[in-house]
Amino acid sequence: MRILILSKALVNGVYQRKLEELARLPDVELLAVVPPAWIESRVGVLQLERRFVEGYQLVVEPMWFNGHHHIHVYPGLAKHVARFRPDILHIHAGVGGKGKSGVIGLTFRRESFP
């Protein structure tokens, strides 16, 4: 099973641990798409940490509207979906994540899907 996970939270290396565990499951091929950094108000810029990255691919994709929790966009995400052809596309938007449909709608064109 091919799983693509899109998550800004994965810039924090601690959150990558669960991906290593998921990638150890039989017949799982995992691709995580993350921004190079996340701008968090009152904290500053959180740079990508590569802490738990064994057994899966972690690719960096620039984003638009960095720091805006519900309206950020990954303009190059469609190329990863087209190349990887996931069975499952998981978009982690956090609690109350209103941006999932917006991410899909703004990022993909019909020809991008397998």
VMD Tcl script that builds the backbone (N, CA, C; Angstrom):
set m [mol new atoms 342]
animate dup $m
set s [atomselect $m all]
$s set {name element resname resid chain x y z} {
  {N N MET 1 A 0.835 -1.159 0.000}
  {CA C MET 1 A 0.000 0.000 0.000}
  {C C MET 1 A 0.886 1.230 0.000}
  {N N ARG 2 A 0.586 2.154 -0.880}
  {CA C ARG 2 A 1.349 3.389 -1.004}
  {C C ARG 2 A 0.598 4.514 -0.290}
  {N N ILE 3 A 1.281 5.147 0.666}
  {CA C ILE 3 A 0.663 6.194 1.469}
  {C C ILE 3 A 1.472 7.474 1.321}
  {N N LEU 4 A 0.795 8.559 0.985}
  {CA C LEU 4 A 1.419 9.873 0.937}
  {C C LEU 4 A 0.824 10.700 2.068}
  {N N ILE 5 A 1.688 11.266 2.896}
  {CA C ILE 5 A 1.267 12.107 4.018}
  {C C ILE 5 A 1.791 13.516 3.793}
  {N N LEU 6 A 0.893 14.486 3.866}
  {CA C LEU 6 A 1.239 15.897 3.768}
  {C C LEU 6 A 1.039 16.509 5.147}
  {N N SER 7 A 2.099 17.087 5.719}
  {CA C SER 7 A 1.963 17.626 7.066}
  {C C SER 7 A 3.023 18.670 7.372}
  {N N LYS 8 A 2.579 19.835 7.808}
  {CA C LYS 8 A 3.505 20.870 8.277}
  {C C LYS 8 A 4.065 20.507 9.639}
  {N N ALA 9 A 3.313 19.725 10.415}
  {CA C ALA 9 A 3.752 19.340 11.759}
  {C C ALA 9 A 5.026 18.493 11.720}
  {N N LEU 10 A 5.269 17.822 10.601}
  {CA C LEU 10 A 6.430 16.944 10.492}
  {C C LEU 10 A 7.756 17.693 10.384}
  {N N VAL 11 A 7.727 19.030 10.380}
  {CA C VAL 11 A 9.001 19.754 10.475}
  {C C VAL 11 A 9.640 19.492 11.830}
  {N N ASN 12 A 8.824 19.162 12.830}
  {CA C ASN 12 A 9.311 18.793 14.157}
  {C C ASN 12 A 9.708 17.319 14.111}
  {N N GLY 13 A 10.979 17.052 14.338}
  {CA C GLY 13 A 11.508 15.697 14.228}
  {C C GLY 13 A 10.815 14.666 15.097}
  {N N VAL 14 A 10.316 15.060 16.247}
  {CA C VAL 14 A 9.636 14.114 17.148}
  {C C VAL 14 A 8.425 13.491 16.469}
  {N N TYR 15 A 7.697 14.275 15.663}
  {CA C TYR 15 A 6.498 13.768 15.000}
  {C C TYR 15 A 6.816 12.783 13.875}
  {N N GLN 16 A 8.057 12.711 13.457}
  {CA C GLN 16 A 8.456 11.792 12.387}
  {C C GLN 16 A 8.564 10.347 12.873}
  {N N ARG 17 A 8.642 10.150 14.166}
  {CA C ARG 17 A 8.801 8.796 14.728}
  {C C ARG 17 A 7.673 7.862 14.292}
  {N N LYS 18 A 6.438 8.379 14.298}
  {CA C LYS 18 A 5.294 7.548 13.911}
  {C C LYS 18 A 5.394 7.102 12.453}
  {N N LEU 19 A 6.068 7.884 11.614}
  {CA C LEU 19 A 6.234 7.491 10.220}
  {C C LEU 19 A 7.201 6.327 10.080}
  {N N GLU 20 A 8.252 6.330 10.884}
  {CA C GLU 20 A 9.166 5.187 10.878}
  {C C GLU 20 A 8.420 3.910 11.247}
  {N N GLU 21 A 7.565 3.995 12.258}
  {CA C GLU 21 A 6.797 2.825 12.696}
  {C C GLU 21 A 5.827 2.372 11.607}
  {N N LEU 22 A 5.155 3.308 10.982}
  {CA C LEU 22 A 4.225 2.980 9.900}
  {C C LEU 22 A 4.959 2.349 8.724}
  {N N ALA 23 A 6.120 2.865 8.404}
  {CA C ALA 23 A 6.899 2.346 7.270}
  {C C ALA 23 A 7.399 0.919 7.516}
  {N N ARG 24 A 7.474 0.496 8.769}
  {CA C ARG 24 A 7.920 -0.868 9.090}
  {C C ARG 24 A 6.851 -1.924 8.840}
  {N N LEU 25 A 5.623 -1.499 8.658}
  {CA C LEU 25 A 4.555 -2.462 8.392}
  {C C LEU 25 A 4.787 -3.122 7.040}
  {N N PRO 26 A 4.423 -4.406 6.929}
  {CA C PRO 26 A 4.614 -5.092 5.655}
  {C C PRO 26 A 3.787 -4.439 4.550}
  {N N ASP 27 A 4.364 -4.373 3.390}
  {CA C ASP 27 A 3.691 -3.865 2.195}
  {C C ASP 27 A 3.289 -2.395 2.279}
  {N N VAL 28 A 3.976 -1.602 3.097}
  {CA C VAL 28 A 3.708 -0.168 3.161}
  {C C VAL 28 A 4.884 0.572 2.552}
  {N N GLU 29 A 4.571 1.428 1.590}
  {CA C GLU 29 A 5.552 2.342 1.016}
  {C C GLU 29 A 5.052 3.747 1.349}
  {N N LEU 30 A 5.898 4.532 1.992}
  {CA C LEU 30 A 5.460 5.796 2.569}
  {C C LEU 30 A 6.264 6.965 2.025}
  {N N LEU 31 A 5.544 8.021 1.672}
  {CA C LEU 31 A 6.154 9.273 1.243}
  {C C LEU 31 A 5.552 10.386 2.088}
  {N N ALA 32 A 6.396 11.175 2.737}
  {CA C ALA 32 A 5.952 12.329 3.514}
  {C C ALA 32 A 6.406 13.595 2.803}
  {N N VAL 33 A 5.474 14.515 2.625}
  {CA C VAL 33 A 5.768 15.805 2.006}
  {C C VAL 33 A 5.637 16.874 3.087}
  {N N VAL 34 A 6.710 17.639 3.266}
  {CA C VAL 34 A 6.773 18.637 4.338}
  {C C VAL 34 A 7.340 19.943 3.791}
  {N N PRO 35 A 7.044 21.059 4.461}
  {CA C PRO 35 A 7.678 22.313 4.067}
  {C C PRO 35 A 9.104 22.388 4.615}
  {N N PRO 36 A 9.938 23.273 4.083}
  {CA C PRO 36 A 11.299 23.413 4.608}
  {C C PRO 36 A 11.326 24.023 6.007}
  {N N ALA 37 A 10.249 24.714 6.358}
  {CA C ALA 37 A 10.121 25.349 7.675}
  {C C ALA 37 A 8.668 25.734 7.868}
  {N N TRP 38 A 8.316 26.035 9.115}
  {CA C TRP 38 A 6.973 26.523 9.424}
  {C C TRP 38 A 7.120 27.751 10.316}
  {N N ILE 39 A 6.385 28.795 9.978}
  {CA C ILE 39 A 6.410 30.021 10.768}
  {C C ILE 39 A 5.265 29.955 11.780}
  {N N GLU 40 A 5.619 29.920 13.033}
  {CA C GLU 40 A 4.625 29.837 14.113}
  {C C GLU 40 A 4.632 31.158 14.884}
  {N N SER 41 A 3.461 31.789 14.944}
  {CA C SER 41 A 3.383 33.058 15.667}
  {C C SER 41 A 3.777 32.848 17.123}
  {N N ARG 42 A 4.405 33.825 17.687}
  {CA C ARG 42 A 4.892 33.830 19.071}
  {C C ARG 42 A 6.031 32.841 19.322}
  {N N VAL 43 A 6.425 32.083 18.311}
  {CA C VAL 43 A 7.536 31.137 18.473}
  {C C VAL 43 A 8.656 31.490 17.500}
  {N N GLY 44 A 8.296 31.750 16.254}
  {CA C GLY 44 A 9.284 32.050 15.231}
  {C C GLY 44 A 9.307 30.982 14.159}
  {N N VAL 45 A 10.427 30.866 13.487}
  {CA C VAL 45 A 10.576 29.917 12.386}
  {C C VAL 45 A 11.064 28.579 12.922}
  {N N LEU 46 A 10.313 27.537 12.624}
  {CA C LEU 46 A 10.695 26.168 12.991}
  {C C LEU 46 A 11.259 25.500 11.748}
  {N N GLN 47 A 12.552 25.304 11.702}
  {CA C GLN 47 A 13.215 24.679 10.560}
  {C C GLN 47 A 12.984 23.172 10.585}
  {N N LEU 48 A 12.955 22.572 9.418}
  {CA C LEU 48 A 12.791 21.125 9.305}
  {C C LEU 48 A 13.920 20.400 10.028}
  {N N GLU 49 A 13.546 19.465 10.886}
  {CA C GLU 49 A 14.496 18.566 11.537}
  {C C GLU 49 A 14.346 17.193 10.897}
  {N N ARG 50 A 15.426 16.587 10.525}
  {CA C ARG 50 A 15.390 15.217 9.994}
  {C C ARG 50 A 15.871 14.304 11.109}
  {N N ARG 51 A 14.939 13.884 11.942}
  {CA C ARG 51 A 15.294 13.138 13.142}
  {C C ARG 51 A 14.989 11.648 13.027}
  {N N PHE 52 A 13.787 11.302 12.597}
  {CA C PHE 52 A 13.375 9.902 12.418}
  {C C PHE 52 A 12.975 9.717 10.957}
  {N N VAL 53 A 13.918 9.321 10.125}
  {CA C VAL 53 A 13.665 9.289 8.677}
  {C C VAL 53 A 14.030 7.952 8.027}
  {N N GLU 54 A 14.119 6.905 8.814}
  {CA C GLU 54 A 14.468 5.583 8.276}
  {C C GLU 54 A 13.238 4.882 7.709}
  {N N GLY 55 A 13.392 4.287 6.534}
  {CA C GLY 55 A 12.357 3.417 5.981}
  {C C GLY 55 A 11.308 4.088 5.118}
  {N N TYR 56 A 11.391 5.393 4.948}
  {CA C TYR 56 A 10.418 6.104 4.112}
  {C C TYR 56 A 11.100 7.314 3.482}
  {N N GLN 57 A 10.420 7.924 2.519}
  {CA C GLN 57 A 10.938 9.116 1.860}
  {C C GLN 57 A 10.365 10.363 2.533}
  {N N LEU 58 A 11.199 11.320 2.813}
  {CA C LEU 58 A 10.778 12.617 3.331}
  {C C LEU 58 A 11.219 13.652 2.308}
  {N N VAL 59 A 10.265 14.276 1.626}
  {CA C VAL 59 A 10.599 15.269 0.606}
  {C C VAL 59 A 10.118 16.639 1.040}
  {N N VAL 60 A 10.893 17.633 0.675}
  {CA C VAL 60 A 10.597 19.018 1.035}
  {C C VAL 60 A 9.918 19.691 -0.142}
  {N N GLU 61 A 8.807 20.334 0.150}
  {CA C GLU 61 A 8.049 21.053 -0.878}
  {C C GLU 61 A 7.729 22.452 -0.341}
  {N N PRO 62 A 8.168 23.487 -1.039}
  {CA C PRO 62 A 7.848 24.845 -0.597}
  {C C PRO 62 A 6.334 25.072 -0.536}
  {N N MET 63 A 5.952 26.003 0.332}
  {CA C MET 63 A 4.527 26.301 0.485}
  {C C MET 63 A 4.278 27.798 0.342}
  {N N TRP 64 A 3.048 28.105 0.000}
  {CA C TRP 64 A 2.594 29.490 -0.008}
  {C C TRP 64 A 1.819 29.740 1.282}
  {N N PHE 65 A 1.816 30.959 1.755}
  {CA C PHE 65 A 1.071 31.386 2.956}
  {C C PHE 65 A 1.561 30.678 4.216}
  {N N ASN 66 A 2.860 30.486 4.289}
  {CA C ASN 66 A 3.448 29.852 5.462}
  {C C ASN 66 A 3.092 30.662 6.710}
  {N N GLY 67 A 2.687 29.950 7.750}
  {CA C GLY 67 A 2.299 30.587 8.993}
  {C C GLY 67 A 0.802 30.771 9.141}
  {N N HIS 68 A 0.056 30.584 8.073}
  {CA C HIS 68 A -1.406 30.676 8.104}
  {C C HIS 68 A -1.960 29.258 8.229}
  {N N HIS 69 A -2.424 28.916 9.409}
  {CA C HIS 69 A -2.788 27.530 9.719}
  {C C HIS 69 A -3.804 26.906 8.761}
  {N N HIS 70 A -4.774 27.644 8.296}
  {CA C HIS 70 A -5.854 27.016 7.535}
  {C C HIS 70 A -5.873 27.384 6.057}
  {N N ILE 71 A -4.896 28.144 5.598}
  {CA C ILE 71 A -4.935 28.523 4.181}
  {C C ILE 71 A -3.591 28.358 3.467}
  {N N HIS 72 A -2.684 27.582 3.990}
  {CA C HIS 72 A -1.413 27.383 3.294}
  {C C HIS 72 A -1.602 26.382 2.150}
  {N N VAL 73 A -0.751 26.533 1.128}
  {CA C VAL 73 A -0.878 25.743 -0.099}
  {C C VAL 73 A 0.494 25.237 -0.517}
  {N N TYR 74 A 0.528 24.011 -1.020}
  {CA C TYR 74 A 1.752 23.420 -1.563}
  {C C TYR 74 A 1.599 23.369 -3.078}
  {N N PRO 75 A 2.120 24.348 -3.810}
  {CA C PRO 75 A 1.881 24.403 -5.259}
  {C C PRO 75 A 2.482 23.234 -6.039}
  {N N GLY 76 A 3.490 22.558 -5.502}
  {CA C GLY 76 A 4.114 21.442 -6.205}
  {C C GLY 76 A 3.648 20.074 -5.755}
  {N N LEU 77 A 2.620 20.015 -4.931}
  {CA C LEU 77 A 2.167 18.732 -4.395}
  {C C LEU 77 A 1.666 17.781 -5.476}
  {N N ALA 78 A 1.013 18.312 -6.480}
  {CA C ALA 78 A 0.438 17.467 -7.526}
  {C C ALA 78 A 1.493 16.599 -8.213}
  {N N LYS 79 A 2.703 17.126 -8.376}
  {CA C LYS 79 A 3.755 16.332 -9.033}
  {C C LYS 79 A 4.132 15.122 -8.190}
  {N N HIS 80 A 4.090 15.251 -6.869}
  {CA C HIS 80 A 4.406 14.123 -5.991}
  {C C HIS 80 A 3.289 13.080 -6.030}
  {N N VAL 81 A 2.056 13.545 -6.085}
  {CA C VAL 81 A 0.922 12.623 -6.193}
  {C C VAL 81 A 0.987 11.872 -7.517}
  {N N ALA 82 A 1.262 12.576 -8.598}
  {CA C ALA 82 A 1.335 11.941 -9.917}
  {C C ALA 82 A 2.480 10.929 -9.997}
  {N N ARG 83 A 3.618 11.259 -9.411}
  {CA C ARG 83 A 4.774 10.358 -9.453}
  {C C ARG 83 A 4.592 9.159 -8.534}
  {N N PHE 84 A 4.145 9.402 -7.311}
  {CA C PHE 84 A 4.056 8.356 -6.293}
  {C C PHE 84 A 2.802 7.491 -6.430}
  {N N ARG 85 A 1.719 8.082 -6.912}
  {CA C ARG 85 A 0.441 7.385 -7.129}
  {C C ARG 85 A -0.024 6.654 -5.862}
  {N N PRO 86 A -0.318 7.418 -4.802}
  {CA C PRO 86 A -0.673 6.786 -3.524}
  {C C PRO 86 A -2.045 6.116 -3.544}
  {N N ASP 87 A -2.164 5.068 -2.737}
  {CA C ASP 87 A -3.473 4.472 -2.481}
  {C C ASP 87 A -4.223 5.305 -1.453}
  {N N ILE 88 A -3.465 5.908 -0.541}
  {CA C ILE 88 A -4.033 6.771 0.492}
  {C C ILE 88 A -3.279 8.094 0.481}
  {N N LEU 89 A -4.043 9.193 0.474}
  {CA C LEU 89 A -3.474 10.526 0.604}
  {C C LEU 89 A -3.999 11.092 1.918}
  {N N HIS 90 A -3.099 11.262 2.881}
  {CA C HIS 90 A -3.486 11.795 4.194}
  {C C HIS 90 A -2.978 13.221 4.306}
  {N N ILE 91 A -3.905 14.158 4.498}
  {CA C ILE 91 A -3.545 15.556 4.669}
  {C C ILE 91 A -3.773 15.890 6.134}
  {N N HIS 92 A -2.683 16.107 6.852}
  {CA C HIS 92 A -2.790 16.410 8.272}
  {C C HIS 92 A -3.001 17.907 8.426}
  {N N ALA 93 A -4.182 18.280 8.895}
  {CA C ALA 93 A -4.496 19.699 9.055}
  {C C ALA 93 A -4.688 20.075 10.510}
  {N N GLY 94 A -4.506 19.141 11.422}
  {CA C GLY 94 A -4.621 19.447 12.834}
  {C C GLY 94 A -6.065 19.566 13.299}
  {N N VAL 95 A -6.224 19.960 14.525}
  {CA C VAL 95 A -7.542 20.100 15.118}
  {C C VAL 95 A -8.292 21.237 14.438}
  {N N GLY 96 A -9.506 20.955 14.023}
  {CA C GLY 96 A -10.310 21.984 13.369}
  {C C GLY 96 A -9.778 22.382 12.014}
  {N N GLY 97 A -9.040 21.480 11.376}
  {CA C GLY 97 A -8.429 21.789 10.091}
  {C C GLY 97 A -9.453 22.023 9.003}
  {N N LYS 98 A -9.620 23.269 8.634}
  {CA C LYS 98 A -10.596 23.633 7.617}
  {C C LYS 98 A -9.974 23.659 6.232}
  {N N GLY 99 A -8.682 23.534 6.160}
  {CA C GLY 99 A -8.004 23.742 4.892}
  {C C GLY 99 A -7.858 22.529 4.004}
  {N N LYS 100 A -8.307 21.354 4.421}
  {CA C LYS 100 A -8.071 20.153 3.631}
  {C C LYS 100 A -8.668 20.252 2.240}
  {N N SER 101 A -9.930 20.603 2.136}
  {CA C SER 101 A -10.544 20.667 0.815}
  {C C SER 101 A -9.912 21.772 -0.012}
  {N N GLY 102 A -9.495 22.855 0.641}
  {CA C GLY 102 A -8.823 23.919 -0.083}
  {C C GLY 102 A -7.493 23.489 -0.636}
  {N N VAL 103 A -6.755 22.713 0.133}
  {CA C VAL 103 A -5.460 22.209 -0.339}
  {C C VAL 103 A -5.667 21.354 -1.572}
  {N N ILE 104 A -6.630 20.461 -1.498}
  {CA C ILE 104 A -6.896 19.579 -2.635}
  {C C ILE 104 A -7.366 20.387 -3.831}
  {N N GLY 105 A -8.318 21.265 -3.605}
  {CA C GLY 105 A -8.888 22.033 -4.707}
  {C C GLY 105 A -7.892 22.954 -5.380}
  {N N LEU 106 A -7.029 23.578 -4.622}
  {CA C LEU 106 A -6.087 24.523 -5.201}
  {C C LEU 106 A -4.843 23.864 -5.765}
  {N N THR 107 A -4.542 22.664 -5.326}
  {CA C THR 107 A -3.279 22.046 -5.697}
  {C C THR 107 A -3.387 21.098 -6.883}
  {N N PHE 108 A -4.455 20.334 -6.948}
  {CA C PHE 108 A -4.539 19.279 -7.941}
  {C C PHE 108 A -5.348 19.662 -9.166}
  {N N ARG 109 A -4.952 19.090 -10.255}
  {CA C ARG 109 A -5.761 19.111 -11.467}
  {C C ARG 109 A -6.184 17.667 -11.704}
  {N N ARG 110 A -7.226 17.479 -12.408}
  {CA C ARG 110 A -7.771 16.141 -12.623}
  {C C ARG 110 A -6.723 15.162 -13.140}
  {N N GLU 111 A -5.845 15.590 -14.031}
  {CA C GLU 111 A -4.855 14.678 -14.610}
  {C C GLU 111 A -3.792 14.237 -13.618}
  {N N SER 112 A -3.744 14.838 -12.448}
  {CA C SER 112 A -2.743 14.474 -11.445}
  {C C SER 112 A -3.056 13.164 -10.736}
  {N N PHE 113 A -4.318 12.798 -10.689}
  {CA C PHE 113 A -4.702 11.597 -9.961}
  {C C PHE 113 A -4.452 10.346 -10.779}
  {N N PRO 114 A -4.130 9.240 -10.087}
  {CA C PRO 114 A -3.855 7.981 -10.797}
  {C C PRO 114 A -5.084 7.450 -11.503}
}
mol reanalyze $m
mol bondsrecalc $m
mol representation Tube
mol addrep $m
